């Protein structure tokens, strides 16, 4: 049986939530992300996109393009909560859901056709359900493969619904630029264009030996994708491999106290996200970008990590560990960016260490903090003494950054 894959992608997710929650912002250019001089755009409403504002763009450039835009720092905890509601809606249509980020996911609805109707009807129901229950808009692409479904949703934005049937996959792909194919970044795109291969149809019609000369072993894989051959499954058990928070300071910081407070704030935020997901982590990583330059727009990046004796979701333990890494490896240097991440994710409850002080009270404190944040927002309480401007981009923003560096796009 031919698979039916849905790619559901929320339209301008963060910005749309702000416009929904604050009616006075509807119809205005809303830009969510870092609001400082070194901030990055996380999301832009369609009103802002008309001015050329895009995700992953420096905030300074966005202000130049759209000086009358409404710039907001974002509310990540709130966006996560809304994302969970949307995920629950997706799971009403099929248990086979693969989230890609807070605002998009693949759904394999092959087994739902007899119950819910043909693919287009499922897409319509999905759009209606999301709008009714969240007040937000989702664009939906439907195809027999993940790649084509994702391209379809992008082509029909905003508020779109597009099905590409198995018989029309090649016709649909043929006129599109080669950079729509997974694995084609700027470097590969340049090589293909130099060889006269500008569209997916050009690749589909090319001889294997020609593609081999242009791209080496990657040529065969691209030829298969260009011809609609993509056997990758929707991975419903795909798990997040790490949780991280980071910020770029508005000015280079040499004040150790400021950096330490940022580390604490990030560690606490990571811990809350771990607890919200019902998981723990065993490895703590400190990321620091130094102020010194090593080239145009390039700065030394230091990452140090350590593995804990047992997995944890406790913010104090995470911050103590990250601070130790700071003291041992980076202290007394001028800093541009700092971040904390946790990996080695496990579903099992944390095993309390023998020497961890008063674990019962610590767990109760963590639950109380979570309750306060859930009710009053993430800035309402923290062990950190300052409010950091976070820069934790979704996969789509990371993808844009990879593309700008010439790295290949992954599914």
DRENDO-1510 file (C-alpha; in Angstrom, 1 decimal, always signed):
<recs>
REC; n; res; u; v; w
REC; 1; UNK; +0.0; +0.0; +0.0 .
REC; 2; UNK; +1.3; +3.4; -0.9 .
REC; 3; UNK; +2.2; +5.5; +2.1 .
REC; 4; UNK; +0.4; +8.7; +2.9 .
REC; 5; UNK; +2.6; +11.2; +4.7 .
REC; 6; UNK; +1.4; +14.5; +6.1 .
REC; 7; UNK; +3.8; +17.4; +6.9 .
REC; 8; UNK; +2.1; +19.9; +9.2 .
REC; 9; UNK; +3.8; +23.2; +9.6 .
REC; 10; UNK; +2.4; +26.0; +11.8 .
REC; 11; UNK; +2.4; +29.4; +10.1 .
REC; 12; UNK; +4.7; +32.0; +11.7 .
REC; 13; UNK; +4.2; +30.0; +15.0 .
REC; 14; UNK; +5.7; +32.3; +17.7 .
REC; 15; UNK; +4.5; +35.5; +16.0 .
REC; 16; UNK; +1.1; +34.0; +15.4 .
REC; 17; UNK; +0.7; +33.1; +19.1 .
REC; 18; UNK; +1.6; +36.7; +20.1 .
REC; 19; UNK; -1.0; +38.0; +17.7 .
REC; 20; UNK; -3.6; +35.6; +19.0 .
REC; 21; UNK; -3.0; +36.5; +22.6 .
REC; 22; UNK; -2.8; +40.2; +22.0 .
REC; 23; UNK; -5.5; +41.3; +19.5 .
REC; 24; UNK; -4.0; +44.8; +19.2 .
REC; 25; UNK; -1.0; +43.1; +17.3 .
REC; 26; UNK; -3.2; +41.5; +14.6 .
REC; 27; UNK; -2.4; +42.9; +11.2 .
REC; 28; UNK; +0.9; +44.4; +12.5 .
REC; 29; UNK; +4.4; +43.3; +11.6 .
REC; 30; UNK; +5.4; +41.2; +14.7 .
REC; 31; UNK; +9.0; +40.0; +15.0 .
REC; 32; UNK; +9.9; +37.5; +17.8 .
REC; 33; UNK; +13.5; +36.8; +18.9 .
REC; 34; UNK; +16.5; +38.4; +20.4 .
REC; 35; UNK; +15.7; +42.1; +20.8 .
REC; 36; UNK; +19.3; +43.2; +21.6 .
REC; 37; UNK; +22.0; +44.4; +19.2 .
REC; 38; UNK; +23.2; +40.8; +18.6 .
REC; 39; UNK; +19.8; +39.1; +18.7 .
REC; 40; UNK; +18.4; +36.8; +16.0 .
REC; 41; UNK; +14.9; +36.6; +14.6 .
REC; 42; UNK; +13.1; +33.4; +15.7 .
REC; 43; UNK; +9.8; +34.1; +13.9 .
REC; 44; UNK; +8.3; +36.9; +11.8 .
REC; 45; UNK; +4.6; +37.4; +11.1 .
REC; 46; UNK; +3.6; +37.5; +7.4 .
REC; 47; UNK; +3.1; +41.3; +7.8 .
REC; 48; UNK; +6.8; +41.5; +8.7 .
REC; 49; UNK; +7.8; +39.2; +5.9 .
REC; 50; UNK; +6.5; +41.6; +3.3 .
REC; 51; UNK; +9.4; +43.8; +4.4 .
REC; 52; UNK; +11.9; +41.0; +3.8 .
REC; 53; UNK; +12.2; +39.9; +7.5 .
REC; 54; UNK; +13.0; +36.2; +7.9 .
REC; 55; UNK; +13.9; +33.7; +10.6 .
REC; 56; UNK; +17.6; +33.5; +11.5 .
REC; 57; UNK; +18.1; +37.1; +10.3 .
REC; 58; UNK; +20.1; +39.4; +12.7 .
REC; 59; UNK; +17.7; +41.6; +14.6 .
REC; 60; UNK; +19.6; +44.7; +13.6 .
REC; 61; UNK; +18.9; +43.9; +9.9 .
REC; 62; UNK; +15.2; +43.2; +10.7 .
REC; 63; UNK; +15.0; +46.7; +12.4 .
REC; 64; UNK; +16.5; +48.3; +9.3 .
REC; 65; UNK; +14.1; +46.6; +7.0 .
REC; 66; UNK; +11.0; +47.0; +9.2 .
REC; 67; UNK; +11.6; +50.0; +11.6 .
REC; 68; UNK; +7.9; +50.1; +12.6 .
REC; 69; UNK; +7.8; +46.4; +13.5 .
REC; 70; UNK; +6.8; +45.2; +16.9 .
REC; 71; UNK; +9.8; +43.4; +18.4 .
REC; 72; UNK; +9.1; +40.9; +21.2 .
REC; 73; UNK; +11.6; +38.8; +23.2 .
REC; 74; UNK; +9.4; +35.7; +23.0 .
REC; 75; UNK; +7.9; +33.4; +25.7 .
REC; 76; UNK; +9.4; +30.0; +25.1 .
REC; 77; UNK; +7.6; +28.2; +27.9 .
REC; 78; UNK; +4.3; +29.4; +26.5 .
REC; 79; UNK; +5.2; +28.3; +23.0 .
REC; 80; UNK; +6.2; +24.9; +24.3 .
REC; 81; UNK; +2.8; +24.6; +26.1 .
REC; 82; UNK; +0.9; +25.5; +22.9 .
REC; 83; UNK; +3.1; +23.1; +21.0 .
REC; 84; UNK; +2.0; +20.2; +23.3 .
REC; 85; UNK; -1.7; +21.0; +22.6 .
REC; 86; UNK; -1.0; +20.8; +18.8 .
REC; 87; UNK; +1.0; +17.6; +19.2 .
REC; 88; UNK; -2.0; +16.1; +21.0 .
REC; 89; UNK; -4.2; +17.1; +18.1 .
REC; 90; UNK; -1.9; +15.4; +15.6 .
REC; 91; UNK; -2.0; +12.2; +17.7 .
REC; 92; UNK; -5.8; +12.2; +17.4 .
REC; 93; UNK; -5.2; +11.5; +13.7 .
REC; 94; UNK; -2.5; +8.9; +13.9 .
REC; 95; UNK; -0.2; +7.5; +16.6 .
REC; 96; UNK; +2.7; +7.7; +14.1 .
REC; 97; UNK; +3.9; +11.3; +14.6 .
REC; 98; UNK; +7.5; +12.6; +14.3 .
REC; 99; UNK; +7.9; +16.1; +15.7 .
REC; 100; UNK; +10.7; +18.1; +14.0 .
REC; 101; UNK; +10.4; +21.1; +16.2 .
REC; 102; UNK; +7.8; +23.0; +18.2 .
REC; 103; UNK; +6.0; +24.0; +15.1 .
REC; 104; UNK; +6.1; +21.2; +12.6 .
REC; 105; UNK; +5.8; +17.4; +12.4 .
REC; 106; UNK; +5.4; +14.5; +10.1 .
REC; 107; UNK; +2.3; +12.2; +10.4 .
REC; 108; UNK; +2.0; +8.9; +8.7 .
REC; 109; UNK; -1.8; +8.6; +8.2 .
REC; 110; UNK; -1.7; +5.5; +6.0 .
REC; 111; UNK; -3.5; +3.5; +8.6 .
REC; 112; UNK; -6.1; +6.2; +9.2 .
REC; 113; UNK; -7.6; +6.4; +5.7 .
REC; 114; UNK; -10.4; +3.8; +6.3 .
REC; 115; UNK; -11.5; +5.6; +9.4 .
REC; 116; UNK; -11.0; +9.3; +8.5 .
REC; 117; UNK; -11.4; +9.4; +4.8 .
REC; 118; UNK; -9.1; +10.3; +1.8 .
REC; 119; UNK; -5.9; +12.2; +2.3 .
REC; 120; UNK; -7.3; +15.7; +1.4 .
REC; 121; UNK; -10.2; +15.2; +3.8 .
REC; 122; UNK; -7.7; +14.3; +6.6 .
REC; 123; UNK; -5.8; +17.4; +5.8 .
REC; 124; UNK; -8.9; +19.6; +6.0 .
REC; 125; UNK; -9.9; +18.0; +9.3 .
REC; 126; UNK; -6.5; +18.6; +10.7 .
REC; 127; UNK; -6.5; +22.3; +9.7 .
REC; 128; UNK; -10.0; +22.8; +11.2 .
REC; 129; UNK; -9.1; +21.0; +14.4 .
REC; 130; UNK; -6.0; +23.1; +15.0 .
REC; 131; UNK; -7.8; +26.4; +14.3 .
REC; 132; UNK; -10.8; +25.5; +16.5 .
REC; 133; UNK; -8.7; +24.3; +19.5 .
REC; 134; UNK; -5.8; +26.8; +19.3 .
REC; 135; UNK; -6.8; +29.7; +17.2 .
REC; 136; UNK; -3.8; +29.1; +15.0 .
REC; 137; UNK; -3.2; +28.2; +11.4 .
REC; 138; UNK; -1.3; +25.2; +10.0 .
REC; 139; UNK; -0.2; +24.5; +6.5 .
REC; 140; UNK; -0.4; +20.9; +5.4 .
REC; 141; UNK; +1.5; +19.0; +2.6 .
REC; 142; UNK; +0.5; +15.5; +1.7 .
REC; 143; UNK; +2.6; +13.1; -0.3 .
REC; 144; UNK; +3.8; +9.5; -0.5 .
REC; 145; UNK; +7.2; +10.5; +1.0 .
REC; 146; UNK; +8.5; +12.8; +3.8 .
REC; 147; UNK; +10.6; +15.0; +1.5 .
REC; 148; UNK; +7.8; +15.7; -1.0 .
REC; 149; UNK; +5.3; +16.3; +1.8 .
REC; 150; UNK; +7.6; +18.8; +3.4 .
REC; 151; UNK; +8.1; +20.6; +0.1 .
REC; 152; UNK; +4.4; +20.6; -0.5 .
REC; 153; UNK; +3.6; +22.3; +2.8 .
REC; 154; UNK; +6.3; +25.0; +2.1 .
REC; 155; UNK; +4.8; +25.6; -1.4 .
REC; 156; UNK; +1.3; +26.2; -0.2 .
REC; 157; UNK; +2.0; +28.5; +2.7 .
REC; 158; UNK; +0.4; +30.4; +4.3 .
REC; 159; UNK; -2.8; +28.6; +5.4 .
REC; 160; UNK; -2.4; +26.0; +2.6 .
REC; 161; UNK; -3.3; +22.5; +1.9 .
REC; 162; UNK; -1.6; +20.6; -1.0 .
REC; 163; UNK; -1.7; +16.9; -1.9 .
REC; 164; UNK; +0.9; +15.4; -4.3 .
REC; 165; UNK; -0.4; +12.1; -5.4 .
REC; 166; UNK; +2.1; +9.3; -6.3 .
REC; 167; UNK; +1.4; +9.7; -10.0 .
REC; 168; UNK; +2.3; +13.4; -9.9 .
REC; 169; UNK; +5.4; +13.4; -7.8 .
REC; 170; UNK; +7.9; +13.8; -10.6 .
REC; 171; UNK; +5.8; +16.4; -12.3 .
REC; 172; UNK; +5.5; +18.3; -9.1 .
REC; 173; UNK; +9.3; +18.2; -8.4 .
REC; 174; UNK; +10.6; +18.8; -11.9 .
REC; 175; UNK; +10.3; +22.6; -12.1 .
REC; 176; UNK; +11.6; +23.3; -8.5 .
REC; 177; UNK; +15.1; +24.6; -7.8 .
REC; 178; UNK; +17.6; +22.0; -6.8 .
REC; 179; UNK; +18.0; +23.4; -3.3 .
REC; 180; UNK; +14.6; +22.0; -2.4 .
REC; 181; UNK; +16.2; +18.5; -2.3 .
REC; 182; UNK; +17.4; +17.3; +1.1 .
REC; 183; UNK; +21.2; +17.4; +1.1 .
REC; 184; UNK; +21.7; +20.3; -1.3 .
REC; 185; UNK; +23.3; +23.2; +0.4 .
REC; 186; UNK; +24.9; +26.3; -1.2 .
REC; 187; UNK; +28.1; +24.4; -2.1 .
REC; 188; UNK; +26.3; +21.5; -3.8 .
REC; 189; UNK; +23.9; +23.9; -5.4 .
REC; 190; UNK; +26.8; +25.9; -6.9 .
REC; 191; UNK; +28.3; +22.7; -8.3 .
REC; 192; UNK; +25.0; +21.6; -9.9 .
REC; 193; UNK; +24.4; +25.0; -11.4 .
REC; 194; UNK; +27.9; +25.1; -12.9 .
REC; 195; UNK; +27.1; +21.8; -14.5 .
REC; 196; UNK; +23.9; +23.2; -16.0 .
REC; 197; UNK; +21.6; +21.3; -13.5 .
REC; 198; UNK; +19.3; +24.0; -12.1 .
REC; 199; UNK; +16.0; +22.2; -11.4 .
REC; 200; UNK; +15.1; +18.9; -9.8 .
REC; 201; UNK; +13.9; +17.8; -13.2 .
REC; 202; UNK; +17.4; +18.3; -14.6 .
REC; 203; UNK; +18.8; +16.0; -11.9 .
REC; 204; UNK; +16.1; +13.4; -12.5 .
REC; 205; UNK; +16.9; +13.3; -16.2 .
REC; 206; UNK; +20.7; +13.3; -15.8 .
REC; 207; UNK; +22.8; +10.3; -16.3 .
REC; 208; UNK; +24.4; +8.7; -13.2 .
REC; 209; UNK; +27.9; +9.2; -14.5 .
REC; 210; UNK; +27.3; +12.9; -14.9 .
REC; 211; UNK; +26.0; +13.3; -11.4 .
REC; 212; UNK; +28.9; +11.2; -10.1 .
REC; 213; UNK; +31.4; +13.6; -11.7 .
REC; 214; UNK; +29.6; +16.6; -10.2 .
REC; 215; UNK; +28.9; +15.4; -6.6 .
REC; 216; UNK; +30.6; +12.1; -6.2 .
REC; 217; UNK; +28.8; +9.5; -4.2 .
REC; 218; UNK; +26.0; +12.0; -3.2 .
REC; 219; UNK; +25.0; +12.1; -6.9 .
REC; 220; UNK; +23.1; +8.8; -6.8 .
REC; 221; UNK; +21.2; +9.7; -3.7 .
REC; 222; UNK; +20.1; +13.0; -5.2 .
REC; 223; UNK; +19.0; +11.3; -8.4 .
REC; 224; UNK; +16.7; +9.0; -6.4 .
REC; 225; UNK; +15.2; +11.9; -4.5 .
REC; 226; UNK; +14.7; +13.8; -7.7 .
REC; 227; UNK; +12.8; +10.9; -9.0 .
REC; 228; UNK; +10.6; +10.7; -5.9 .
REC; 229; UNK; +12.3; +7.7; -4.4 .
REC; 230; UNK; +12.5; +8.4; -0.6 .
REC; 231; UNK; +11.9; +5.4; +1.7 .
REC; 232; UNK; +12.5; +7.1; +5.0 .
REC; 233; UNK; +9.8; +6.3; +7.5 .
REC; 234; UNK; +8.0; +8.6; +10.0 .
REC; 235; UNK; +9.8; +7.8; +13.3 .
REC; 236; UNK; +7.1; +8.1; +16.0 .
REC; 237; UNK; +9.6; +7.2; +18.7 .
REC; 238; UNK; +12.1; +9.9; +17.7 .
REC; 239; UNK; +13.4; +11.4; +20.9 .
REC; 240; UNK; +15.1; +14.7; +21.6 .
REC; 241; UNK; +18.8; +14.1; +22.1 .
REC; 242; UNK; +19.6; +17.3; +24.0 .
REC; 243; UNK; +18.0; +20.4; +25.6 .
REC; 244; UNK; +19.8; +23.7; +25.5 .
REC; 245; UNK; +19.6; +27.4; +26.2 .
REC; 246; UNK; +22.0; +30.2; +25.2 .
REC; 247; UNK; +22.2; +33.9; +24.9 .
REC; 248; UNK; +24.4; +36.5; +23.1 .
REC; 249; UNK; +25.2; +39.5; +25.3 .
REC; 250; UNK; +24.3; +42.9; +23.9 .
REC; 251; UNK; +27.9; +43.9; +24.7 .
REC; 252; UNK; +31.0; +41.8; +25.3 .
REC; 253; UNK; +31.1; +40.8; +29.0 .
REC; 254; UNK; +34.1; +40.5; +31.2 .
REC; 255; UNK; +32.1; +40.6; +34.5 .
REC; 256; UNK; +32.3; +37.1; +35.8 .
REC; 257; UNK; +29.2; +37.6; +37.9 .
REC; 258; UNK; +27.1; +38.4; +34.9 .
REC; 259; UNK; +28.3; +35.3; +33.1 .
REC; 260; UNK; +27.7; +33.1; +36.1 .
REC; 261; UNK; +24.2; +34.4; +36.6 .
REC; 262; UNK; +23.4; +33.6; +32.9 .
REC; 263; UNK; +24.8; +30.1; +33.3 .
REC; 264; UNK; +22.5; +29.6; +36.3 .
REC; 265; UNK; +19.5; +31.0; +34.5 .
REC; 266; UNK; +20.1; +28.7; +31.5 .
REC; 267; UNK; +20.6; +25.6; +33.6 .
REC; 268; UNK; +17.4; +26.3; +35.5 .
REC; 269; UNK; +15.5; +26.7; +32.2 .
REC; 270; UNK; +17.0; +23.5; +30.8 .
REC; 271; UNK; +16.0; +21.7; +34.0 .
REC; 272; UNK; +12.4; +22.9; +33.7 .
REC; 273; UNK; +12.2; +21.7; +30.1 .
REC; 274; UNK; +13.6; +18.3; +31.2 .
REC; 275; UNK; +11.0; +18.0; +33.9 .
REC; 276; UNK; +8.2; +19.1; +31.6 .
REC; 277; UNK; +9.2; +16.3; +29.2 .
REC; 278; UNK; +9.5; +13.7; +31.9 .
REC; 279; UNK; +13.1; +13.0; +31.2 .
REC; 280; UNK; +16.5; +13.4; +32.8 .
REC; 281; UNK; +20.0; +14.1; +31.5 .
REC; 282; UNK; +23.4; +12.8; +32.3 .
REC; 283; UNK; +25.8; +15.0; +30.4 .
REC; 284; UNK; +26.2; +18.8; +30.9 .
REC; 285; UNK; +27.8; +21.0; +28.3 .
REC; 286; UNK; +29.0; +24.6; +28.6 .
REC; 287; UNK; +29.3; +26.6; +25.4 .
REC; 288; UNK; +31.2; +29.9; +25.4 .
REC; 289; UNK; +31.9; +32.2; +22.5 .
REC; 290; UNK; +34.8; +34.5; +23.3 .
REC; 291; UNK; +34.9; +38.2; +22.3 .
REC; 292; UNK; +38.2; +37.9; +20.5 .
REC; 293; UNK; +38.0; +37.7; +16.7 .
REC; 294; UNK; +39.7; +35.1; +14.6 .
REC; 295; UNK; +38.4; +36.4; +11.3 .
REC; 296; UNK; +35.6; +38.5; +9.8 .
REC; 297; UNK; +32.5; +37.7; +12.0 .
REC; 298; UNK; +34.3; +34.7; +13.6 .
REC; 299; UNK; +35.0; +34.2; +17.3 .
REC; 300; UNK; +36.7; +31.4; +19.2 .
REC; 301; UNK; +34.1; +28.9; +20.4 .
REC; 302; UNK; +34.8; +26.8; +23.5 .
REC; 303; UNK; +32.7; +23.8; +24.5 .
REC; 304; UNK; +33.4; +21.7; +27.6 .
REC; 305; UNK; +31.3; +18.8; +28.9 .
REC; 306; UNK; +31.2; +16.4; +31.8 .
REC; 307; UNK; +29.1; +13.3; +32.6 .
REC; 308; UNK; +27.3; +13.1; +35.9 .
REC; 309; UNK; +27.3; +9.9; +38.1 .
REC; 310; UNK; +23.5; +9.6; +37.5 .
REC; 311; UNK; +20.9; +11.4; +35.3 .
REC; 312; UNK; +19.1; +14.4; +36.8 .
REC; 313; UNK; +16.5; +17.0; +36.1 .
REC; 314; UNK; +17.6; +19.3; +38.9 .
REC; 315; UNK; +18.6; +22.8; +38.0 .
REC; 316; UNK; +20.9; +23.4; +40.9 .
REC; 317; UNK; +22.9; +20.3; +40.0 .
REC; 318; UNK; +23.1; +21.3; +36.4 .
REC; 319; UNK; +24.1; +24.9; +37.2 .
REC; 320; UNK; +26.8; +23.8; +39.7 .
REC; 321; UNK; +28.2; +21.5; +37.1 .
REC; 322; UNK; +28.2; +24.1; +34.4 .
REC; 323; UNK; +29.7; +26.7; +36.7 .
REC; 324; UNK; +32.5; +24.2; +37.6 .
REC; 325; UNK; +33.3; +23.9; +33.8 .
REC; 326; UNK; +33.3; +27.7; +33.6 .
REC; 327; UNK; +35.8; +28.1; +36.5 .
REC; 328; UNK; +38.1; +25.3; +35.2 .
REC; 329; UNK; +38.2; +26.2; +31.5 .
REC; 330; UNK; +37.0; +29.7; +30.6 .
REC; 331; UNK; +36.9; +32.2; +33.5 .
REC; 332; UNK; +38.6; +35.6; +33.3 .
REC; 333; UNK; +38.0; +36.0; +29.6 .
REC; 334; UNK; +35.8; +38.4; +27.7 .
REC; 335; UNK; +32.7; +36.6; +26.5 .
REC; 336; UNK; +30.2; +37.2; +23.7 .
REC; 337; UNK; +27.9; +34.2; +24.2 .
REC; 338; UNK; +27.2; +31.6; +26.8 .
REC; 339; UNK; +25.0; +28.6; +26.8 .
REC; 340; UNK; +24.2; +25.4; +28.7 .
REC; 341; UNK; +22.9; +22.2; +27.3 .
REC; 342; UNK; +22.0; +18.7; +28.7 .
REC; 343; UNK; +22.3; +15.5; +26.8 .
REC; 344; UNK; +22.3; +11.8; +27.5 .
REC; 345; UNK; +18.6; +11.9; +27.8 .
REC; 346; UNK; +16.8; +9.1; +29.7 .
REC; 347; UNK; +13.1; +8.5; +30.3 .
REC; 348; UNK; +13.7; +6.8; +33.7 .
REC; 349; UNK; +13.3; +8.9; +36.8 .
REC; 350; UNK; +16.5; +10.4; +38.1 .
REC; 351; UNK; +18.4; +8.2; +40.5 .
REC; 352; UNK; +19.3; +10.4; +43.4 .
REC; 353; UNK; +23.0; +10.4; +44.3 .
REC; 354; UNK; +24.0; +9.2; +47.7 .
REC; 355; UNK; +25.6; +12.5; +48.5 .
REC; 356; UNK; +23.0; +14.8; +47.1 .
REC; 357; UNK; +21.8; +17.1; +49.8 .
REC; 358; UNK; +18.2; +16.8; +51.0 .
REC; 359; UNK; +16.8; +15.4; +47.8 .
REC; 360; UNK; +13.2; +15.4; +48.9 .
REC; 361; UNK; +13.2; +19.1; +49.7 .
REC; 362; UNK; +15.0; +19.8; +46.4 .
REC; 363; UNK; +12.3; +17.9; +44.4 .
REC; 364; UNK; +9.6; +19.8; +46.2 .
REC; 365; UNK; +11.3; +23.1; +45.5 .
REC; 366; UNK; +11.6; +22.1; +41.8 .
REC; 367; UNK; +7.9; +21.3; +41.6 .
REC; 368; UNK; +7.0; +24.6; +43.2 .
REC; 369; UNK; +9.2; +26.5; +40.8 .
REC; 370; UNK; +7.5; +24.7; +37.9 .
REC; 371; UNK; +4.1; +25.5; +39.2 .
REC; 372; UNK; +4.9; +29.2; +39.6 .
REC; 373; UNK; +6.5; +29.4; +36.1 .
REC; 374; UNK; +3.5; +27.6; +34.5 .
REC; 375; UNK; +1.1; +30.1; +36.1 .
REC; 376; UNK; +3.0; +33.4; +35.9 .
REC; 377; UNK; +5.7; +32.9; +33.2 .
REC; 378; UNK; +9.3; +32.0; +33.1 .
REC; 379; UNK; +10.5; +35.4; +34.3 .
REC; 380; UNK; +8.5; +35.2; +37.5 .
REC; 381; UNK; +11.0; +33.1; +39.5 .
REC; 382; UNK; +14.5; +31.9; +39.0 .
REC; 383; UNK; +17.7; +31.0; +41.0 .
REC; 384; UNK; +19.5; +33.3; +38.5 .
REC; 385; UNK; +19.5; +36.9; +39.5 .
REC; 386; UNK; +19.3; +38.4; +35.9 .
REC; 387; UNK; +16.9; +37.9; +33.0 .
REC; 388; UNK; +18.8; +36.5; +30.0 .
REC; 389; UNK; +17.9; +37.0; +26.4 .
REC; 390; UNK; +17.6; +33.4; +25.2 .
REC; 391; UNK; +18.6; +32.2; +21.7 .
REC; 392; UNK; +17.3; +28.7; +21.4 .
REC; 393; UNK; +16.3; +28.3; +17.8 .
REC; 394; UNK; +14.0; +25.7; +16.4 .
REC; 395; UNK; +15.3; +23.2; +13.9 .
REC; 396; UNK; +14.1; +25.4; +11.0 .
REC; 397; UNK; +16.3; +28.3; +12.2 .
REC; 398; UNK; +19.2; +26.0; +12.7 .
REC; 399; UNK; +18.7; +24.7; +9.2 .
REC; 400; UNK; +18.8; +28.2; +7.8 .
REC; 401; UNK; +22.1; +28.8; +9.7 .
REC; 402; UNK; +23.6; +25.5; +8.3 .
REC; 403; UNK; +22.6; +26.5; +4.8 .
REC; 404; UNK; +24.3; +29.9; +5.2 .
REC; 405; UNK; +27.5; +28.1; +6.2 .
REC; 406; UNK; +27.3; +25.8; +3.2 .
REC; 407; UNK; +26.3; +22.7; +5.2 .
REC; 408; UNK; +23.8; +20.2; +3.7 .
REC; 409; UNK; +20.2; +20.1; +4.8 .
REC; 410; UNK; +19.0; +17.0; +6.6 .
REC; 411; UNK; +15.5; +15.5; +6.8 .
</recs>
